[in-house]
Amino acid sequence: MNANLIEIAYIVAASLFILGIKGLSKPKTAVRGNQLAASGMLVAIVVTLLNNEIVSFEWIIAGAVVGAIVGATLAIKIQMTAMPQLIALLNGFGGGASLAIAAAEFLKSQPAAQGDLAAAAAEAVGAATGVGAGMGTVAMIATGAAVFIGSVTLTGSFVAFAKLQELIDGQPKGFPGMKAVNAILLVGSIIAIGYMTTDPTNTQVFWGIVAAACVMGILLVMPIGGADMPVVIALLNSYSGIAAAAAGFVMGNSALIVTGSLVGASGIILTQIMCVAMNRSLFNVLFGVMAEAGETMDADEVYAGKVKSSSPDEVGMLLETARRVVIVPGFGLAMAQAQHAVRDLSDTLEEMGIEVEYAIHPVAGRMPGHMNVLMAEAEVSYDKLKEMDVINPTFEQTDVAIVIGANDVTNPMAREDKGSPIYGMPILNVDKAKTVVVVKRSLSAGFAGLPNPLFAKDNTLMLFGDGKGAILDLVAALKEA
């Protein structure tokens, strides 16, 4: 395929990516935006495969088949509750792919030594993809950036996945001097990248950068607590885009440069939005300094003798006299797969002439937009989903607020306890409603590991049980009344 036609096709693909992102900015155009972006990706892939520099398709076809099988299996099997950790994993794979591209280019540029398996493997990759036509200063700097950021993204994403999947404790982990170690790794890697541009044949420095960046990725995410995971996911998504853009410079691929830049820039913007929502500093996020714990309340002190349990029938009678109800979905709702039951509750209340709205916290769940996606899956109208800044002033005029698994984002400790790790984080002010009904299995702490004084407030009733079962029982009680 002619080189000029390839570049024109890449421009078309990039334009479709931009239009796709624009479409995602509004719920009504989100589906079309996804379709445009997917079409752009299809164009980019087809054109790349028609590139005359590709002379061997065996490995490409094998990778495509394996990837398609894995991707289809994940799409079918993964539940919405596991979507955050899947995204963390995919961010890691994106960083790993950029690392692999940059490593192949670097190794391909090295003088092939007799019996050097790494160089031979890189030469095979170069023959199949066209990567590796000699490296100048700009290409070497881009290689260093792709390797460093890709490695950080790879290991950092795997740690985030392990925390979200609860393979390791979600609490902040660290050791004295961790910040200093991160600073040394960062500065050392930058110096090593600079040195590599003056001596591009030094493979020891190259692998040293990979090792340092992999360690840094682990150390950046380990001290971050569970409540901050939505920010981490957005940030790692941005890192994967920046790594891809750097890999695009290495390969001289304009589509990869544009795509990576779009993902990197939008990820940073989303991270900043999440930081504002959680009252976090973007600088602290970038360097893994988040949610440092102080002294926290003991659960027994918070709850002792103050928690009032209720039943579906009692809550049903309470709702019959309400004029306005606000439903607050959280990760517990996702875990119980209760979104359709909640929509049935909403429909039942509206049939009774009761106004119903949904309060959506920006970081409810474990990824940005988690609750929006869940409610959309249950075909809840977008007009009823109210963001935190819009819904908070209305809680004082709300008769009943129903909280379903939203623990940390409704915790008054964020306003009242300066020693709390979540102090200063904007929350949904559900405690200002006339009555609060909390649907929860038990008094166990949320992902941040903190007790919630909301459960012990005078205007709060606890409806213990599985989220889906409790809501279905509540709907049945309303219909029998």
QUICORBEL-V68200 format. One line per field, one symbol per residue. ss: DSSP state (H for helix, E for strand, - for the rest). psi: psi as a letter, one per 40 degrees, with the letter a starting at -180 (. if undefined). Layout:
ss->???
psi->???
This chain:
ss->--HHHHHHHHHHHHHHHHHHHHH---HHHHHHHHHHHHHHHHHHHHHHH--------HHHHHHHHHHHHHHHHHHHH--HHHHHHHHHHHHHHHHHHHHHHHHHHHHH--------HHHHHHHHHHHHH-------HHHHHHHHHHHHHHHHHHHHHHHHHHHH-------------HHHHHHHHHHHHHHHHHHHHH----HHHHHHHHHHHHHHHHHHHH---HHHHHHHHHHHHHHHHHHHHHHHHHH--HHHHHHHHHHHHHHHHHHHHHHHHH---HHHHH------------HHHHH-----E--HHHHHHHHH---EEEEEE-HHHHHH--HHHHHHHHHHHHH---EEEEEE---------HHHHHHHH----HHHEEEHHHHHHHHHH--EEEEE---HHH--HHHH-------------HHH--EEEEEE------------HHHH---EEEEE--HHHHHHHHHHHHHH-
psi->hhdddddddddddddddddddddeehddedddddddddddddddddddeehdeheheddddddddddddddddddddhiddeddddddddddddddddddddddddddeihhihehddddddddddddeehgfihaddddddddddddddddddddddddddddefdiheihiaihedddddddddddddddddddddgeegddddddddddddddddddddehiddeddddddddddddddddddddddefhddddddddddddddddddddddddefihdddddefgifhiahiihdddddheehhiaidddddddddeidhhhhgiadddddefedddddddddddddeehhhihhhidfiaeiheddddddddefhhddehhidddddeeddehdhhhhgegcdeeheddddheeidehehhihfdeeidhhhhhidaeiiadefiiheddeidehhhgiihddddddddddddde.
